[in-house]
Amino acid sequence: MRFLRGGARRHAFLAALVGLALLATACGGSGGGDTDADTQVGDGGEATEQSVERGEVVVGSTNFDEQEIVASMYAAVLEQAGYSVERRFQLGAREVVLPALENGDIDLYPEYVGTALEFLNGGAGEATPDTEETTEKLREEFAERGVEVLEPAPAQDKNGLVVTPETAQENDLETVSDLEPVAGDLVFGGPPECPERPLCLQGYEKVYGLEFAEFRPLDAGGPVTTAALENGDIDVALMFTTDGLIAEKDWILLEEDKDLQPAENIVPVIREDVVNDEITQLLDEVSAQLTTEEVTELVRRVRVDAEDPADVAEDWLSTNGFLEG
């Protein structure tokens, strides 16, 4: 078990005339999530709490900035509550991070309800724009793997297709559907796993009929992708809709005019043998205040202003009353 819950309780009762010290020790069991309090009798005979020990939580993330920002939020609030937190960020794509969660190499990371559901169900098409419906199906899928899905944030981050103003003007592009007649002349760039994902290249081919001249494997909407778009090495980039760099560069995020992308609310997923009521409350409170607009600004600060993801996360937590001092 990752949590050790059985800290000792000591009660010293002094008999003044006899000088006898009576020590009583109580030990609990072990398992995920309870807290241990060491108490000591004070001069007035009242028990005072000396310390509280909580277990270790390993917080992970996939391989892009937004993931590290949100994972840093989770880590910081758990640390303040007294948990020992290990950070394992930028581990790789979902193909790496999800097995790490199931195997217990990490305990917790931020997910996206629609993409996670379609990944787990093998692209069965169950994810919809309805957040509640999609989240409940995700809970069912994860329950079989010993993982609990907490409450989703209002914040959503979806796959999006981005072009430069020049490409948009030259090809009369406003919506994703506008790409269909010209895709055969354009180079599309995105993460290496994009051709295997039902909400990425597979979906754009199936739903929109997009057959690009070439696909170039780059990174997950990161600096390699943005440099390729800026330099003209690709014509269309797979980026995330909360990426503040899009507006900063005056690039065009093509309108999603068909139902390919489902609800993509950010949601904490955590191993059942680690989660407890306190952790659930802490993370759900963070999620409740996390909006799409705020996430976009936080990502902009990292991508444009080159701020550290942990600093950006802690600043947001402090501003919203989650961190002291």
C-alpha positions as CSV (number, residue, x, y, z in Angstrom):
1,M,0.0,0.0,0.0
2,R,1.2,3.5,-0.8
3,F,-0.3,5.1,2.3
4,L,0.9,4.2,5.8
5,R,-1.9,5.1,8.1
6,G,-0.9,3.6,11.4
7,G,1.1,6.3,13.3
8,A,1.5,5.8,17.0
9,R,-0.7,7.7,19.5
10,R,0.9,8.4,22.9
11,H,-0.8,9.4,26.1
12,A,1.3,10.1,29.1
13,F,-0.6,10.4,32.4
14,L,1.4,11.5,35.4
15,A,0.5,10.4,38.9
16,A,2.1,13.2,41.0
17,L,2.4,11.3,44.3
18,V,3.5,8.0,42.8
19,G,5.6,9.3,39.9
20,L,4.4,6.5,37.6
21,A,4.3,7.2,33.9
22,L,1.6,5.3,32.0
23,L,2.2,5.0,28.3
24,A,-0.6,3.9,26.0
25,T,0.0,3.2,22.4
26,A,-2.6,2.6,19.7
27,C,-1.8,1.4,16.2
28,G,-4.1,1.5,13.2
29,G,-4.1,-0.6,10.0
30,S,-2.6,0.5,6.6
31,G,-4.4,1.5,3.4
32,G,-5.0,4.5,1.2
33,G,-6.1,7.7,2.6
34,D,-6.6,8.1,6.3
35,T,-4.5,10.5,8.4
36,D,-2.3,9.8,11.4
37,A,-2.3,12.3,14.3
38,D,0.3,12.1,17.1
39,T,-1.2,13.6,20.3
40,Q,0.4,14.4,23.6
41,V,-1.2,15.3,26.9
42,G,-0.3,18.9,27.9
43,D,0.1,20.5,31.3
44,G,-3.6,20.9,31.6
45,G,-4.4,17.4,30.7
46,E,-5.7,18.3,27.2
47,A,-4.5,16.4,24.2
48,T,-2.9,18.6,21.6
49,E,-2.1,17.6,18.0
50,Q,1.6,17.4,17.3
51,S,1.7,16.4,13.7
52,V,-0.3,14.8,10.9
53,E,1.3,12.3,8.6
54,R,-0.2,11.5,5.2
55,G,1.0,9.2,2.5
56,E,2.9,9.6,-0.8
57,V,1.2,10.6,-4.0
58,V,3.0,10.4,-7.4
59,V,1.5,13.0,-9.8
60,G,2.2,12.5,-13.5
61,S,1.5,14.2,-16.7
62,T,1.6,13.7,-20.5
63,N,3.9,15.6,-22.7
64,F,2.6,19.1,-23.2
65,D,2.6,22.3,-21.2
66,E,-1.0,22.4,-20.2
67,Q,-0.7,19.0,-18.6
68,E,2.3,20.1,-16.6
69,I,0.5,23.2,-15.4
70,V,-2.6,21.3,-14.2
71,A,-0.6,18.5,-12.7
72,S,1.4,21.1,-10.8
73,M,-1.8,22.4,-9.4
74,Y,-2.7,19.0,-8.1
75,A,0.7,18.5,-6.7
76,A,0.8,21.8,-4.9
77,V,-2.6,21.5,-3.1
78,L,-1.8,18.0,-2.0
79,E,1.6,19.1,-0.6
80,Q,0.0,21.9,1.3
81,A,-2.4,19.4,2.8
82,G,0.5,17.4,4.1
83,Y,1.0,14.7,1.5
84,S,4.4,13.7,0.3
85,V,4.3,14.4,-3.5
86,E,6.5,13.1,-6.2
87,R,6.3,14.8,-9.6
88,R,6.7,12.8,-12.8
89,F,5.8,15.2,-15.6
90,Q,6.2,15.2,-19.4
91,L,6.3,11.4,-19.4
92,G,5.0,11.0,-22.9
93,A,1.8,10.3,-24.8
94,R,-1.3,8.6,-23.3
95,E,0.2,5.3,-24.5
96,V,2.9,5.8,-21.9
97,V,1.1,7.6,-19.1
98,L,-2.1,5.4,-18.9
99,P,-0.1,2.1,-18.3
100,A,2.0,4.0,-15.8
101,L,-1.2,4.8,-13.9
102,E,-2.6,1.3,-14.1
103,N,0.7,-0.2,-13.0
104,G,1.0,2.2,-10.0
105,D,4.1,4.0,-11.3
106,I,2.0,7.1,-11.0
107,D,-1.1,7.7,-8.9
108,L,-2.8,10.7,-10.5
109,Y,-2.8,12.8,-13.6
110,P,-5.1,15.2,-15.6
111,E,-7.2,13.6,-18.3
112,Y,-9.7,14.8,-20.9
113,V,-13.0,13.1,-20.8
114,G,-13.7,12.5,-24.5
115,T,-10.3,11.5,-25.7
116,A,-9.7,9.3,-22.7
117,L,-13.0,7.5,-23.2
118,E,-12.2,6.9,-26.9
119,F,-8.7,5.7,-26.1
120,L,-10.0,3.2,-23.5
121,N,-12.9,1.9,-25.6
122,G,-10.8,1.5,-28.8
123,G,-12.5,4.3,-30.7
124,A,-16.1,3.1,-30.2
125,G,-17.5,6.5,-30.8
126,E,-19.2,6.7,-27.4
127,A,-17.8,10.2,-26.5
128,T,-20.3,13.0,-27.2
129,P,-20.4,16.8,-26.6
130,D,-22.4,16.0,-23.4
131,T,-19.9,16.3,-20.5
132,E,-22.0,14.4,-17.9
133,E,-22.8,11.5,-20.2
134,T,-19.2,11.2,-21.5
135,T,-17.8,11.4,-17.9
136,E,-20.1,8.6,-16.7
137,K,-19.0,6.3,-19.5
138,L,-15.4,7.2,-18.7
139,R,-15.9,6.3,-15.1
140,E,-17.3,2.9,-16.2
141,E,-14.2,2.2,-18.3
142,F,-11.7,3.3,-15.7
143,A,-13.5,1.4,-12.9
144,E,-12.4,-1.8,-14.5
145,R,-8.8,-0.7,-14.2
146,G,-8.9,0.3,-10.5
147,V,-9.0,4.0,-11.4
148,E,-11.5,6.7,-10.1
149,V,-12.6,9.6,-12.2
150,L,-13.2,12.8,-10.1
151,E,-15.4,15.8,-11.1
152,P,-14.5,17.4,-14.4
153,A,-13.6,21.1,-14.6
154,P,-15.6,23.5,-16.7
155,A,-12.3,24.0,-18.7
156,Q,-12.2,22.1,-22.0
157,D,-9.3,21.7,-24.4
158,K,-9.9,20.1,-27.7
159,N,-8.0,19.2,-30.8
160,G,-8.1,22.0,-33.4
161,L,-6.7,22.6,-36.9
162,V,-4.7,25.8,-37.2
163,V,-3.5,27.6,-40.3
164,T,-1.7,30.9,-40.9
165,P,-3.7,33.9,-42.2
166,E,-2.0,33.6,-45.6
167,T,-3.0,29.9,-46.0
168,A,-6.6,30.8,-44.9
169,Q,-6.9,33.6,-47.4
170,E,-5.3,31.7,-50.2
171,N,-7.6,28.7,-49.8
172,D,-10.7,30.5,-48.5
173,L,-10.6,28.6,-45.1
174,E,-12.9,29.4,-42.2
175,T,-14.2,25.9,-41.2
176,V,-12.6,22.5,-41.1
177,S,-15.0,21.4,-43.9
178,D,-13.4,24.1,-46.1
179,L,-10.2,22.0,-46.1
180,E,-11.8,19.1,-48.0
181,P,-11.3,20.4,-51.6
182,V,-7.7,21.6,-51.0
183,A,-6.3,19.1,-48.5
184,G,-4.6,17.1,-51.2
185,D,-2.3,20.1,-51.8
186,L,-1.5,20.7,-48.1
187,V,0.9,19.2,-45.6
188,F,-0.6,18.4,-42.2
189,G,1.6,18.2,-39.0
190,G,0.8,16.8,-35.6
191,P,1.9,14.4,-32.9
192,P,3.3,11.0,-34.0
193,E,0.3,9.2,-32.6
194,C,-2.2,11.3,-34.6
195,P,-2.7,8.8,-37.4
196,E,-3.8,6.2,-34.9
197,R,-6.2,8.4,-33.0
198,P,-10.0,8.4,-33.8
199,L,-10.2,12.1,-32.8
200,C,-7.1,13.1,-34.8
201,L,-6.2,12.1,-38.4
202,Q,-8.5,9.1,-38.5
203,G,-11.4,11.3,-37.5
204,Y,-10.7,14.1,-39.9
205,E,-10.5,11.6,-42.7
206,K,-13.7,9.8,-41.7
207,V,-15.9,12.8,-40.7
208,Y,-14.6,15.5,-42.9
209,G,-13.1,13.5,-45.8
210,L,-9.7,15.2,-45.4
211,E,-6.9,13.5,-47.4
212,F,-3.8,15.5,-47.0
213,A,-0.9,15.4,-49.3
214,E,1.4,14.4,-46.4
215,F,1.4,13.9,-42.7
216,R,4.5,15.0,-40.8
217,P,4.9,13.6,-37.3
218,L,6.0,16.5,-35.0
219,D,5.1,17.0,-31.3
220,A,1.9,17.5,-29.3
221,G,1.2,21.0,-30.4
222,G,4.5,22.2,-29.0
223,P,7.4,24.2,-30.2
224,V,8.3,21.8,-33.0
225,T,4.8,22.0,-34.5
226,T,4.5,25.8,-34.1
227,A,7.9,26.3,-35.7
228,A,7.0,24.1,-38.6
229,L,3.8,26.1,-39.2
230,E,5.6,29.5,-38.8
231,N,8.3,28.4,-41.2
232,G,6.0,27.0,-43.8
233,D,7.1,23.4,-43.4
234,I,3.5,22.4,-42.8
235,D,0.3,24.1,-43.9
236,V,-2.1,22.8,-41.3
237,A,-1.2,22.1,-37.6
238,L,-2.9,20.0,-35.0
239,M,-2.9,22.2,-31.9
240,F,-4.9,22.5,-28.8
241,T,-7.8,25.0,-28.5
242,T,-6.5,26.5,-25.3
243,D,-3.1,27.3,-26.7
244,G,-2.7,31.0,-26.2
245,L,0.0,31.1,-28.9
246,I,-2.7,30.9,-31.6
247,A,-4.1,34.3,-30.8
248,E,-0.6,35.7,-30.1
249,K,0.5,34.7,-33.6
250,D,-2.8,35.8,-35.2
251,W,-3.2,32.3,-36.6
252,I,-6.6,31.0,-37.6
253,L,-8.2,28.2,-35.6
254,L,-10.6,26.6,-38.1
255,E,-14.2,26.3,-36.9
256,E,-15.2,22.8,-35.9
257,D,-18.5,22.5,-38.0
258,K,-19.2,18.8,-37.7
259,D,-19.4,16.6,-34.6
260,L,-16.0,15.1,-34.4
261,Q,-14.6,16.5,-31.2
262,P,-16.5,15.5,-28.1
263,A,-16.6,17.1,-24.6
264,E,-13.0,17.4,-23.5
265,N,-13.3,18.7,-19.9
266,I,-10.1,18.4,-17.8
267,V,-10.6,15.8,-15.1
268,P,-8.3,14.2,-12.4
269,V,-8.0,10.5,-12.7
270,I,-6.5,8.7,-9.6
271,R,-5.9,5.1,-8.5
272,E,-8.6,3.7,-6.2
273,D,-6.0,2.5,-3.7
274,V,-4.7,6.0,-3.2
275,V,-7.8,8.2,-3.3
276,N,-9.6,9.3,-0.2
277,D,-12.3,11.8,0.8
278,E,-9.7,14.6,1.5
279,I,-7.9,14.2,-1.8
280,T,-11.2,14.1,-3.7
281,Q,-12.4,17.3,-2.0
282,L,-9.1,19.1,-2.7
283,L,-8.9,18.2,-6.4
284,D,-12.6,18.7,-7.0
285,E,-12.4,22.2,-5.5
286,V,-9.5,23.1,-7.9
287,S,-11.5,21.7,-10.9
288,A,-14.6,23.6,-10.0
289,Q,-12.8,26.9,-10.5
290,L,-10.8,26.0,-13.6
291,T,-12.3,27.6,-16.7
292,T,-11.3,27.4,-20.4
293,E,-10.4,31.1,-20.5
294,E,-8.2,30.8,-17.5
295,V,-6.4,27.7,-18.8
296,T,-5.8,29.5,-22.1
297,E,-4.2,32.4,-20.3
298,L,-2.0,30.1,-18.2
299,V,-0.8,28.2,-21.3
300,R,-0.1,31.6,-23.0
301,R,2.1,32.6,-20.0
302,V,4.2,29.4,-20.5
303,R,4.2,29.4,-24.3
304,V,4.6,33.1,-25.0
305,D,6.1,34.6,-21.8
306,A,8.3,31.6,-21.1
307,E,7.2,31.3,-17.5
308,D,7.7,28.1,-15.6
309,P,4.6,25.9,-15.5
310,A,4.9,25.3,-11.7
311,D,5.1,29.0,-11.1
312,V,2.1,29.7,-13.2
313,A,0.2,27.0,-11.5
314,E,1.0,28.2,-8.0
315,D,0.2,31.8,-8.9
316,W,-3.3,30.7,-10.1
317,L,-3.7,28.6,-6.9
318,S,-2.7,31.6,-4.7
319,T,-5.0,34.0,-6.6
320,N,-7.9,31.6,-6.1
321,G,-7.3,31.0,-2.4
322,F,-5.9,27.5,-2.5
323,L,-2.4,28.3,-1.2
324,E,-1.4,30.2,1.8
325,G,1.1,33.0,1.9
